[in-house]
Amino acid sequence: MPRYDYRCRACGDTFEVSRPMREAAEPAACPQGHDDTVKLLSTVAVTGRGGATPARPAGGGGGCCGGGCGC
């Protein structure tokens, strides 16, 4: 279930709420009971699993102009 970050405008507390995506736009009361909250924009890091494709070396990419043929 996704977690959403909120900040209370009354007390300044920042907190998370776990809820279904269909309820993402619903207001959330802070743990102190205040109703004046705002949903924060959060970033998500997406990482892959498994083997990564190795980076290509800079320069010397092969072929005649890659420095291997002496032209």
C-alpha positions in Angstrom: 0.0 0.0 0.0 1.5 3.4 -0.9 2.6 5.9 1.8 1.9 9.6 1.5 3.7 12.3 3.3 1.7 15.2 4.9 2.6 18.4 6.8 0.3 20.0 9.4 0.0 23.7 8.9 -1.1 24.2 12.5 1.8 22.5 14.3 4.4 21.9 11.6 4.5 18.1 12.2 5.4 16.0 9.2 3.8 12.5 9.1 3.0 9.6 6.8 -0.3 7.9 6.0 -0.6 4.5 4.3 -3.7 4.3 2.2 -4.9 2.9 -1.1 -4.2 5.0 -4.2 -8.0 5.6 -4.7 -7.9 7.6 -1.4 -4.7 9.6 -2.2 -6.6 12.9 -2.6 -8.5 12.5 0.7 -7.6 14.9 3.5 -5.6 13.5 6.4 -5.6 14.7 10.0 -2.3 15.1 11.7 -1.5 12.8 14.8 -2.1 15.8 17.0 -5.7 16.1 15.7 -5.4 19.1 13.5 -7.2 19.0 10.1 -5.3 21.7 8.3 -2.7 19.5 6.5 -1.1 19.5 3.1 0.1 16.5 1.1 3.8 16.8 0.3 5.4 16.0 -3.0 7.7 13.0 -2.5 10.3 11.6 -4.8 10.6 7.9 -5.6 13.9 6.2 -6.5 13.5 3.3 -8.9 16.3 0.8 -9.1 16.6 -2.3 -11.1 17.6 -5.7 -10.0 20.0 -8.0 -11.7 23.0 -7.4 -13.9 23.6 -3.9 -15.2 24.9 -3.2 -18.6 28.5 -2.3 -18.3 29.4 1.3 -19.3 31.2 1.8 -22.6 34.8 3.1 -22.3 35.4 6.7 -23.3 37.0 7.0 -26.7 38.6 4.0 -28.6 35.2 2.6 -29.6 36.7 0.4 -32.3 36.6 0.6 -36.0 39.2 2.4 -38.2 38.8 5.8 -36.5 39.0 4.3 -33.0 42.8 4.4 -33.1 43.4 0.7 -33.8 44.2 0.8 -37.5 46.9 3.5 -37.6 45.2 5.8 -40.2 
